[in-house]
Amino acid sequence: MPISRNILFLIIGALIVGVGVLGYNLYQTKKQPEGLQINVGPNGLKIQNK
C-alpha cells in the first residue's frame, strides 16, 4: 500500500522543521551571554561588562 504524496510531504516538512528547531536551540546554548558578569572568588569581587 503506497503512502500518498501529501503524507510524504508532511513527514519531510516536519523533519525540516525539527532540524531547524534543534539547530536554533544549539545556537542559543553556545552563544555568549550578554550583559554584566559578576564573579566572587578567592581573589575578591570581579565585575565585567560584556
PyMOL Python script that loads the backbone (N, CA, C, O; Angstrom):
from pymol import cmd

cmd.read_pdbstr("""\
ATOM      1  N   MET A   1       0.841  -1.181   0.000  1.00  0.00           N
ATOM      2  CA  MET A   1       0.000   0.000   0.000  1.00  0.00           C
ATOM      3  C   MET A   1       0.890   1.249   0.000  1.00  0.00           C
ATOM      4  O   MET A   1       1.538   1.531   1.008  1.00  0.00           O
ATOM      5  N   PRO A   2       0.935   1.984  -1.078  1.00  0.00           N
ATOM      6  CA  PRO A   2       1.836   3.141  -1.160  1.00  0.00           C
ATOM      7  C   PRO A   2       1.337   4.305  -0.296  1.00  0.00           C
ATOM      8  O   PRO A   2       0.137   4.502  -0.107  1.00  0.00           O
ATOM      9  N   ILE A   3       2.300   5.059   0.216  1.00  0.00           N
ATOM     10  CA  ILE A   3       1.985   6.249   1.018  1.00  0.00           C
ATOM     11  C   ILE A   3       1.636   7.381   0.057  1.00  0.00           C
ATOM     12  O   ILE A   3       2.318   7.575  -0.949  1.00  0.00           O
ATOM     13  N   SER A   4       0.586   8.122   0.361  1.00  0.00           N
ATOM     14  CA  SER A   4       0.201   9.216  -0.527  1.00  0.00           C
ATOM     15  C   SER A   4       1.242  10.336  -0.473  1.00  0.00           C
ATOM     16  O   SER A   4       1.998  10.458   0.491  1.00  0.00           O
ATOM     17  N   ARG A   5       1.262  11.141  -1.521  1.00  0.00           N
ATOM     18  CA  ARG A   5       2.258  12.210  -1.612  1.00  0.00           C
ATOM     19  C   ARG A   5       2.089  13.239  -0.502  1.00  0.00           C
ATOM     20  O   ARG A   5       3.079  13.764   0.007  1.00  0.00           O
ATOM     21  N   ASN A   6       0.850  13.535  -0.120  1.00  0.00           N
ATOM     22  CA  ASN A   6       0.633  14.551   0.914  1.00  0.00           C
ATOM     23  C   ASN A   6       1.249  14.123   2.246  1.00  0.00           C
ATOM     24  O   ASN A   6       1.843  14.943   2.946  1.00  0.00           O
ATOM     25  N   ILE A   7       1.113  12.861   2.593  1.00  0.00           N
ATOM     26  CA  ILE A   7       1.690  12.371   3.844  1.00  0.00           C
ATOM     27  C   ILE A   7       3.207  12.408   3.760  1.00  0.00           C
ATOM     28  O   ILE A   7       3.871  12.750   4.739  1.00  0.00           O
ATOM     29  N   LEU A   8       3.762  12.065   2.615  1.00  0.00           N
ATOM     30  CA  LEU A   8       5.209  12.107   2.432  1.00  0.00           C
ATOM     31  C   LEU A   8       5.736  13.532   2.582  1.00  0.00           C
ATOM     32  O   LEU A   8       6.750  13.748   3.247  1.00  0.00           O
ATOM     33  N   PHE A   9       5.060  14.508   1.972  1.00  0.00           N
ATOM     34  CA  PHE A   9       5.466  15.907   2.101  1.00  0.00           C
ATOM     35  C   PHE A   9       5.317  16.388   3.541  1.00  0.00           C
ATOM     36  O   PHE A   9       6.132  17.181   4.012  1.00  0.00           O
ATOM     37  N   LEU A  10       4.308  15.930   4.230  1.00  0.00           N
ATOM     38  CA  LEU A  10       4.112  16.302   5.627  1.00  0.00           C
ATOM     39  C   LEU A  10       5.247  15.778   6.500  1.00  0.00           C
ATOM     40  O   LEU A  10       5.735  16.486   7.380  1.00  0.00           O
ATOM     41  N   ILE A  11       5.660  14.551   6.260  1.00  0.00           N
ATOM     42  CA  ILE A  11       6.762  13.961   7.032  1.00  0.00           C
ATOM     43  C   ILE A  11       8.064  14.708   6.754  1.00  0.00           C
ATOM     44  O   ILE A  11       8.812  15.008   7.685  1.00  0.00           O
ATOM     45  N   ILE A  12       8.342  15.008   5.502  1.00  0.00           N
ATOM     46  CA  ILE A  12       9.566  15.734   5.142  1.00  0.00           C
ATOM     47  C   ILE A  12       9.547  17.137   5.742  1.00  0.00           C
ATOM     48  O   ILE A  12      10.566  17.604   6.251  1.00  0.00           O
ATOM     49  N   GLY A  13       8.408  17.810   5.689  1.00  0.00           N
ATOM     50  CA  GLY A  13       8.289  19.142   6.282  1.00  0.00           C
ATOM     51  C   GLY A  13       8.507  19.119   7.784  1.00  0.00           C
ATOM     52  O   GLY A  13       9.175  19.997   8.329  1.00  0.00           O
ATOM     53  N   ALA A  14       7.945  18.118   8.461  1.00  0.00           N
ATOM     54  CA  ALA A  14       8.124  18.008   9.906  1.00  0.00           C
ATOM     55  C   ALA A  14       9.588  17.763  10.254  1.00  0.00           C
ATOM     56  O   ALA A  14      10.085  18.306  11.240  1.00  0.00           O
ATOM     57  N   LEU A  15      10.282  16.959   9.464  1.00  0.00           N
ATOM     58  CA  LEU A  15      11.704  16.724   9.704  1.00  0.00           C
ATOM     59  C   LEU A  15      12.523  18.001   9.515  1.00  0.00           C
ATOM     60  O   LEU A  15      13.438  18.272  10.292  1.00  0.00           O
ATOM     61  N   ILE A  16      12.200  18.778   8.497  1.00  0.00           N
ATOM     62  CA  ILE A  16      12.923  20.031   8.255  1.00  0.00           C
ATOM     63  C   ILE A  16      12.702  21.008   9.404  1.00  0.00           C
ATOM     64  O   ILE A  16      13.642  21.659   9.861  1.00  0.00           O
ATOM     65  N   VAL A  17      11.466  21.108   9.868  1.00  0.00           N
ATOM     66  CA  VAL A  17      11.169  21.998  10.991  1.00  0.00           C
ATOM     67  C   VAL A  17      11.893  21.522  12.252  1.00  0.00           C
ATOM     68  O   VAL A  17      12.425  22.337  13.005  1.00  0.00           O
ATOM     69  N   GLY A  18      11.915  20.217  12.485  1.00  0.00           N
ATOM     70  CA  GLY A  18      12.598  19.675  13.658  1.00  0.00           C
ATOM     71  C   GLY A  18      14.084  19.967  13.638  1.00  0.00           C
ATOM     72  O   GLY A  18      14.660  20.331  14.663  1.00  0.00           O
ATOM     73  N   VAL A  19      14.713  19.811  12.484  1.00  0.00           N
ATOM     74  CA  VAL A  19      16.152  20.110  12.362  1.00  0.00           C
ATOM     75  C   VAL A  19      16.395  21.601  12.592  1.00  0.00           C
ATOM     76  O   VAL A  19      17.381  21.979  13.225  1.00  0.00           O
ATOM     77  N   GLY A  20      15.508  22.441  12.084  1.00  0.00           N
ATOM     78  CA  GLY A  20      15.648  23.881  12.301  1.00  0.00           C
ATOM     79  C   GLY A  20      15.547  24.256  13.766  1.00  0.00           C
ATOM     80  O   GLY A  20      16.338  25.063  14.254  1.00  0.00           O
ATOM     81  N   VAL A  21      14.591  23.687  14.470  1.00  0.00           N
ATOM     82  CA  VAL A  21      14.415  23.978  15.894  1.00  0.00           C
ATOM     83  C   VAL A  21      15.620  23.494  16.699  1.00  0.00           C
ATOM     84  O   VAL A  21      16.101  24.201  17.585  1.00  0.00           O
ATOM     85  N   LEU A  22      16.102  22.302  16.396  1.00  0.00           N
ATOM     86  CA  LEU A  22      17.276  21.783  17.111  1.00  0.00           C
ATOM     87  C   LEU A  22      18.520  22.638  16.841  1.00  0.00           C
ATOM     88  O   LEU A  22      19.313  22.888  17.749  1.00  0.00           O
ATOM     89  N   GLY A  23      18.683  23.074  15.619  1.00  0.00           N
ATOM     90  CA  GLY A  23      19.817  23.943  15.288  1.00  0.00           C
ATOM     91  C   GLY A  23      19.749  25.274  16.013  1.00  0.00           C
ATOM     92  O   GLY A  23      20.768  25.775  16.486  1.00  0.00           O
ATOM     93  N   TYR A  24      18.557  25.852  16.105  1.00  0.00           N
ATOM     94  CA  TYR A  24      18.387  27.121  16.809  1.00  0.00           C
ATOM     95  C   TYR A  24      18.681  26.949  18.301  1.00  0.00           C
ATOM     96  O   TYR A  24      19.335  27.800  18.904  1.00  0.00           O
ATOM     97  N   ASN A  25      18.208  25.867  18.891  1.00  0.00           N
ATOM     98  CA  ASN A  25      18.476  25.616  20.309  1.00  0.00           C
ATOM     99  C   ASN A  25      19.970  25.432  20.562  1.00  0.00           C
ATOM    100  O   ASN A  25      20.487  25.919  21.568  1.00  0.00           O
ATOM    101  N   LEU A  26      20.664  24.743  19.677  1.00  0.00           N
ATOM    102  CA  LEU A  26      22.106  24.566  19.811  1.00  0.00           C
ATOM    103  C   LEU A  26      22.823  25.902  19.701  1.00  0.00           C
ATOM    104  O   LEU A  26      23.770  26.162  20.443  1.00  0.00           O
ATOM    105  N   TYR A  27      22.383  26.747  18.785  1.00  0.00           N
ATOM    106  CA  TYR A  27      22.967  28.082  18.630  1.00  0.00           C
ATOM    107  C   TYR A  27      22.780  28.901  19.906  1.00  0.00           C
ATOM    108  O   TYR A  27      23.716  29.569  20.347  1.00  0.00           O
ATOM    109  N   GLN A  28      21.597  28.861  20.502  1.00  0.00           N
ATOM    110  CA  GLN A  28      21.320  29.632  21.706  1.00  0.00           C
ATOM    111  C   GLN A  28      22.167  29.169  22.892  1.00  0.00           C
ATOM    112  O   GLN A  28      22.590  29.992  23.703  1.00  0.00           O
ATOM    113  N   THR A  29      22.419  27.860  23.003  1.00  0.00           N
ATOM    114  CA  THR A  29      23.205  27.369  24.136  1.00  0.00           C
ATOM    115  C   THR A  29      24.683  27.708  23.981  1.00  0.00           C
ATOM    116  O   THR A  29      25.372  27.858  24.990  1.00  0.00           O
ATOM    117  N   LYS A  30      25.194  27.834  22.767  1.00  0.00           N
ATOM    118  CA  LYS A  30      26.610  28.135  22.557  1.00  0.00           C
ATOM    119  C   LYS A  30      26.893  29.629  22.500  1.00  0.00           C
ATOM    120  O   LYS A  30      28.055  30.032  22.540  1.00  0.00           O
ATOM    121  N   LYS A  31      25.862  30.457  22.409  1.00  0.00           N
ATOM    122  CA  LYS A  31      26.031  31.902  22.298  1.00  0.00           C
ATOM    123  C   LYS A  31      26.532  32.480  23.623  1.00  0.00           C
ATOM    124  O   LYS A  31      26.110  32.054  24.698  1.00  0.00           O
ATOM    125  N   GLN A  32      27.422  33.441  23.531  1.00  0.00           N
ATOM    126  CA  GLN A  32      27.953  34.097  24.721  1.00  0.00           C
ATOM    127  C   GLN A  32      26.846  34.913  25.397  1.00  0.00           C
ATOM    128  O   GLN A  32      26.082  35.593  24.713  1.00  0.00           O
ATOM    129  N   PRO A  33      26.751  34.854  26.704  1.00  0.00           N
ATOM    130  CA  PRO A  33      25.749  35.669  27.394  1.00  0.00           C
ATOM    131  C   PRO A  33      26.115  37.148  27.313  1.00  0.00           C
ATOM    132  O   PRO A  33      27.291  37.509  27.347  1.00  0.00           O
ATOM    133  N   GLU A  34      25.101  37.994  27.207  1.00  0.00           N
ATOM    134  CA  GLU A  34      25.311  39.428  27.122  1.00  0.00           C
ATOM    135  C   GLU A  34      24.965  40.060  28.459  1.00  0.00           C
ATOM    136  O   GLU A  34      24.171  39.519  29.228  1.00  0.00           O
ATOM    137  N   GLY A  35      25.569  41.214  28.728  1.00  0.00           N
ATOM    138  CA  GLY A  35      25.231  41.939  29.932  1.00  0.00           C
ATOM    139  C   GLY A  35      26.399  42.016  30.900  1.00  0.00           C
ATOM    140  O   GLY A  35      27.562  42.067  30.500  1.00  0.00           O
ATOM    141  N   LEU A  36      26.065  42.022  32.164  1.00  0.00           N
ATOM    142  CA  LEU A  36      27.028  42.201  33.236  1.00  0.00           C
ATOM    143  C   LEU A  36      27.332  40.864  33.880  1.00  0.00           C
ATOM    144  O   LEU A  36      26.419  40.091  34.169  1.00  0.00           O
ATOM    145  N   GLN A  37      28.606  40.583  34.107  1.00  0.00           N
ATOM    146  CA  GLN A  37      29.016  39.342  34.753  1.00  0.00           C
ATOM    147  C   GLN A  37      29.716  39.680  36.061  1.00  0.00           C
ATOM    148  O   GLN A  37      30.658  40.471  36.087  1.00  0.00           O
ATOM    149  N   ILE A  38      29.236  39.063  37.161  1.00  0.00           N
ATOM    150  CA  ILE A  38      29.811  39.295  38.482  1.00  0.00           C
ATOM    151  C   ILE A  38      30.364  37.982  39.001  1.00  0.00           C
ATOM    152  O   ILE A  38      29.634  36.997  39.113  1.00  0.00           O
ATOM    153  N   ASN A  39      31.671  37.964  39.324  1.00  0.00           N
ATOM    154  CA  ASN A  39      32.332  36.769  39.852  1.00  0.00           C
ATOM    155  C   ASN A  39      32.847  37.059  41.249  1.00  0.00           C
ATOM    156  O   ASN A  39      33.486  38.084  41.485  1.00  0.00           O
ATOM    157  N   VAL A  40      32.565  36.147  42.177  1.00  0.00           N
ATOM    158  CA  VAL A  40      33.086  36.243  43.530  1.00  0.00           C
ATOM    159  C   VAL A  40      33.966  35.025  43.755  1.00  0.00           C
ATOM    160  O   VAL A  40      33.493  33.891  43.677  1.00  0.00           O
ATOM    161  N   GLY A  41      35.244  35.254  44.034  1.00  0.00           N
ATOM    162  CA  GLY A  41      36.173  34.155  44.215  1.00  0.00           C
ATOM    163  C   GLY A  41      37.191  34.467  45.284  1.00  0.00           C
ATOM    164  O   GLY A  41      37.043  35.425  46.043  1.00  0.00           O
ATOM    165  N   PRO A  42      38.229  33.647  45.337  1.00  0.00           N
ATOM    166  CA  PRO A  42      39.255  33.856  46.367  1.00  0.00           C
ATOM    167  C   PRO A  42      40.018  35.169  46.189  1.00  0.00           C
ATOM    168  O   PRO A  42      40.589  35.682  47.151  1.00  0.00           O
ATOM    169  N   ASN A  43      40.038  35.713  44.985  1.00  0.00           N
ATOM    170  CA  ASN A  43      40.735  36.976  44.742  1.00  0.00           C
ATOM    171  C   ASN A  43      39.841  38.188  44.939  1.00  0.00           C
ATOM    172  O   ASN A  43      40.273  39.317  44.703  1.00  0.00           O
ATOM    173  N   GLY A  44      38.619  37.979  45.360  1.00  0.00           N
ATOM    174  CA  GLY A  44      37.706  39.097  45.605  1.00  0.00           C
ATOM    175  C   GLY A  44      36.590  39.157  44.580  1.00  0.00           C
ATOM    176  O   GLY A  44      36.261  38.168  43.926  1.00  0.00           O
ATOM    177  N   LEU A  45      36.029  40.323  44.462  1.00  0.00           N
ATOM    178  CA  LEU A  45      34.889  40.573  43.572  1.00  0.00           C
ATOM    179  C   LEU A  45      35.389  41.083  42.227  1.00  0.00           C
ATOM    180  O   LEU A  45      36.217  41.992  42.172  1.00  0.00           O
ATOM    181  N   LYS A  46      34.881  40.494  41.133  1.00  0.00           N
ATOM    182  CA  LYS A  46      35.261  40.926  39.783  1.00  0.00           C
ATOM    183  C   LYS A  46      33.985  41.200  38.994  1.00  0.00           C
ATOM    184  O   LYS A  46      33.112  40.336  38.903  1.00  0.00           O
ATOM    185  N   ILE A  47      33.873  42.399  38.424  1.00  0.00           N
ATOM    186  CA  ILE A  47      32.705  42.780  37.627  1.00  0.00           C
ATOM    187  C   ILE A  47      33.174  43.069  36.217  1.00  0.00           C
ATOM    188  O   ILE A  47      34.084  43.873  36.013  1.00  0.00           O
ATOM    189  N   GLN A  48      32.549  42.408  35.229  1.00  0.00           N
ATOM    190  CA  GLN A  48      32.904  42.605  33.821  1.00  0.00           C
ATOM    191  C   GLN A  48      31.657  42.978  33.048  1.00  0.00           C
ATOM    192  O   GLN A  48      30.588  42.402  33.252  1.00  0.00           O
ATOM    193  N   ASN A  49      31.802  43.952  32.155  1.00  0.00           N
ATOM    194  CA  ASN A  49      30.719  44.346  31.258  1.00  0.00           C
ATOM    195  C   ASN A  49      30.951  43.678  29.917  1.00  0.00           C
ATOM    196  O   ASN A  49      32.014  43.850  29.319  1.00  0.00           O
ATOM    197  N   LYS A  50      29.993  42.930  29.439  1.00  0.00           N
ATOM    198  CA  LYS A  50      30.152  42.217  28.168  1.00  0.00           C
ATOM    199  C   LYS A  50      29.379  42.876  27.080  1.00  0.00           C
ATOM    200  O   LYS A  50      29.398  42.412  25.940  1.00  0.00           O
TER     201      LYS A  50
END
""", "prot")
cmd.dss("prot")
cmd.show_as("cartoon", "prot")
cmd.util.cbc("prot")
cmd.orient("prot")
